[in-house]
Amino acid sequence: MAILIVGGAGYIGSYVNLMMNKKGFETIVLDNLSTGNKDAVNVGTLIVGDLGDTATLKKVFEDNDIDAVMHFAAHTAVGESVKDPGKYYHNNVVNTLALLDTMVDYGETFLILVICSDIRFSRKRSHRRRTPRPSYQSLWQNKAYDRKDPR
């Protein structure tokens, strides 16, 4: 079973690539290396190319028997997205649609889309939340959170 890992030379994608290989899957990594690192892809096949380049996408699908696609190639920096929303729209929406169209053209319908953004950890105990967060169910049950309460 071959898995196409788009954005597989980035921090999370490269780790997933390694783990999928350890589980016995053949992996093909497509990355433009704009934020990724070719040295992070130490297993599988690396194809340097852009997600928005439909010719590259078609070649990848023609040359490989892909069973699933994992998409890690989204831009995720919140501050930059506010300053340059067009860049984020083009990469995260337009380029992802190009991937989806190509998948449909080649009969591939299994996609895992992963978007992680600004995950930060603090080692100081004072910054940790001491009270548990309410569950989503309790939020919906509280009318203060639901201005259009149908009840």
N, C-alpha and C positions, 0 to 999 in steps of 0.2 A: 504494500500500500504506500503510495507516494503522497506526500503532503507538501503543498506550496506554502511557504512561510514568507509573506510579504512584510518587509521591515524586519527581517530576521537577523540583521547585523546590528540592531540596536540592543539596548540593555536587556529588556524583557524578551524580545524575540530571539536573541542569541541563546538565552537560557532555555527557552522552550525548544529551540532547535536541538540543543544538546540532549535534553530530556527525551524528546521524541525519538532521536537516534538511539539512545540507550534502551528505549522500549522496543526497538526493532523496526521502526518506520524509516523509509527512505525519505529524505527531506531535500527540497529544492528551495533555496533562499533567494528571493528577489529583493534587492535593496539598491537605492541610488547612492548610498553612503553619505548623504547630506548630514546626517547625525549619527549614522552607524559607523562601524569599524570593521573592515574586511578581516582583520585578525581575530575578531570575535566569532567568526564562522570557521570553526576548526573541524567540523564534521558536516557531511552533506555537500551539496553542490551550490556554489554561490554564483548567481547571475547578477551582474551589475547593470541595473536598468531602472527606469522610472515607472512608477505605477500608472502615470497618465499617458505613457507611450503605448498606444494600442498595438502597434506593430510588434513591440517587444513582448507584450502580453500574449498576443496570438502565437508568436514563436515558442514561448514557454509552454503553452498548452498543446501546440502541435508536436513539439519534441519530447514531451513527457506525458506519461499516463497518470494524471493527477486525480486523486480520489477525494481530496479535501483541501480547503484553503483556510489559512489562518492569517488574519490581517492585523498587523501591528504597526502599520506605516502612517498612522495619523499624527498630525501635529498636535501637541498637547499643552504647550506653555500658555497658561491663562493670561498673563500680563501681555505677552506678545500678540495674542489673539485679539485683544482689545485695540492694540495699536495698528495691527495689520489684519483686519478681518477677512479681506479678500484672499490673502494667502491661505488662510485656514479653510475658507469656503472651497477654494479651488482644490486643495489637496484632500481635505476630509470628505467633501461631498462629490465634486466633479470627478476626481480621480477614482474614488471608490465606486462611483457609477460605471466608470470605464471597466473596472475590474468585474463588477457584477454583470455587465453586458457581455463581456468576454466569457465569463463562466457559463452564462446561459447559452451562448453560441456553441460552446464545446460540451454542453450537457452536464456541467458540474453544478450541483445545487447545494453542496454542503459548505457553509461558511461560518467561521468563528471570528467575530469582530471584537477586538480588544482595544479599548481606549482607556488609558490611565493618565491622570493629570495631577501634577503637583502633589504627590504624596510626600508628606513631611513627617518626620518623627522627632520627638524631643526626648532626651534622656533624663531631663529634670522632672521629678515627680510633681512639682507644683503646676506643671502645664497639663497634666493628665486630667481628664474629666473624672470627677469623683462620684458623680451621680449617674446612674444608668440612663441612657437615652430612651425616650419612649419608642415603642414599636410603631411601625407604620399603621397597624390596625388601630392602636389607641389614638393616633393622630386623626385618623378618619372618623373615629367615633366622637371626637371632641369638636363641637360645632364652631369653636373659635378658629379652627383651621379650615373649615368648609363653609365658605360664604354662600355657596349655592346649594345648601342643604336640601335634598329632595324630600326629607321627612316632614 
